[in-house]
Amino acid sequence: MSREAMLALAEKAAELAVARIESLPGESAWDGEFKEGLERLLLESPPEEGRPAEEVLRRVVDDILPMTTRLDHPRCFGFVPSAPTWPGVVADFLASAWNVNACTWLVASGPSQVELTVLDWFRQWLGYPKSSGGLLTSGGSAAGVDAFVAAREAAGNPERPAVYMSDQSHSVQARAAMIVGVRREAIRLIPTDGDFRLDMAALARAVAEDRAAGLVPMAICANAGAPSTGAIDPLHALADLCRAEGIWLHVDAAYGGFAAVTEKGGELLGGIDRADSIGLDPHKWLFQPYEVGCLLVKDSRALEGPFAMSATVLQDTVWGANHPNLDDRGLQLSRSFRALKIWMSIQTFGMSAFRRAVANGMELAKRAEDYVRESRTLELLTPSSLGIVCMRVNPSGAGLEDGKLDDVNREVLARLFWDDRAFVSSVSLHGRLSLRLCIINHSTTWDDVRETLEAMERFGEDALAA
Ligand SMILES: Cc1ncc(COP(=O)(O)O)c(C=O)c1O
């Protein structure tokens, strides 16, 4: 490409991306299309001859990119949304343009040092010791796999390992355990209490039963922000049990971990520093574009033991002590420069802005809880925890059964989906259908939350009147 053509394409792409961000609040948080429609638009052979780059770009922004849940929309409250900072987006562009492969010190010394710097920030936020280490991953799922590999090695690679987590844990953690060789029936989903926190007595019983049956308890995976309710498992009690039993404690803080940058979040996550490993997702509550997750282990050698391999083709990359090859800590050799987006956005805005943005999510979730407590149409199912709050339409005094309420709330969800700008998802909580708000977008305002709650009330009243 000529210099002029390269610049024209990049300028046009940047213009379109900024225009999208500007128009986002006025649009719906979701758009999508059925397969038939998209096949008509997009299923084709690769062209033999190229087309003008602007024409290709037009198709991308008209036909492909809009067909998504706009996870960065200020009214996107479904699943665990994510709203990246602009410097983070630009960092991904630069990392691609410089074609960085953050595999080894030889190949990427500057990027490796930036990754170590960012990991050191995370270490300090979570209260981990200097001896800890880790790496940036594609996300929380990959962090779980790497963590369980370290746990398996620490347990002496047992033939019949067992892993424990609450029935509220994200399903990716059970999948991660299976990937490292834990049989499905040896993944114990421990019941939770009324607050959706792992029941310690049930856990202790399961561990004892498994030992008696000849299994080796290999790891306990705790929630620091369960995906359904934001619940935080009893981290100190879990750390005590793990120490007494010699079991690896992994904390899945993919969604909730960055609450630690605020004073309140730090208190809520008390005890997280006692874990053997912690999974975090900067592409959630640290406002980064996909994909960037993180695994920290308390003792950095716990990853290099199982993952570092020597290969003749890579023999020149060994620089010795203090010059880690980050590929020695996880499953990828070629790795994108994920640290740059975190580094650039924090350098640009400063930590005070990040603290405010995380605190904003927690405050809005608490305000939503207060609103629901006052509402005559909505019932609070779980109080706000970190940035999540769960509710359902259940007018006080109506005396409706759970089955009927599930139907009404399903209808409310459908109306929100089709008729409102907001995007909300549901969860089942002890068998009851719940509408769930996850409020972690730095640009979400109280009006965004309030108007969504009002829409729930309105649609609920319509569904009940029908
Ligand atoms: C608590 C928790 N753990 C793990 C994951 C999976 O992380 P990822 O999608 O980054 O692999 C999620 C995703 O929402 C999550 O909320």
The ligand as an ORCA input file, in Angstrom:
! r2SCAN-3c Opt
* xyz 0 1
  C     -16.349    -14.770     37.196
  C     -15.907    -15.110     35.802
  N     -14.962    -16.036     35.610
  C     -14.539    -16.374     34.377
  C     -15.082    -15.790     33.256
  C     -14.599    -16.186     31.893
  O     -13.660    -15.265     31.462
  P     -13.244    -15.097     29.915
  O     -14.512    -14.881     29.165
  O     -12.368    -13.892     29.947
  O     -12.528    -16.316     29.496
  C     -16.070    -14.814     33.405
  C     -16.666    -14.181     32.203
  O     -17.624    -13.449     32.273
  C     -16.484    -14.454     34.712
  O     -17.418    -13.513     34.900
*
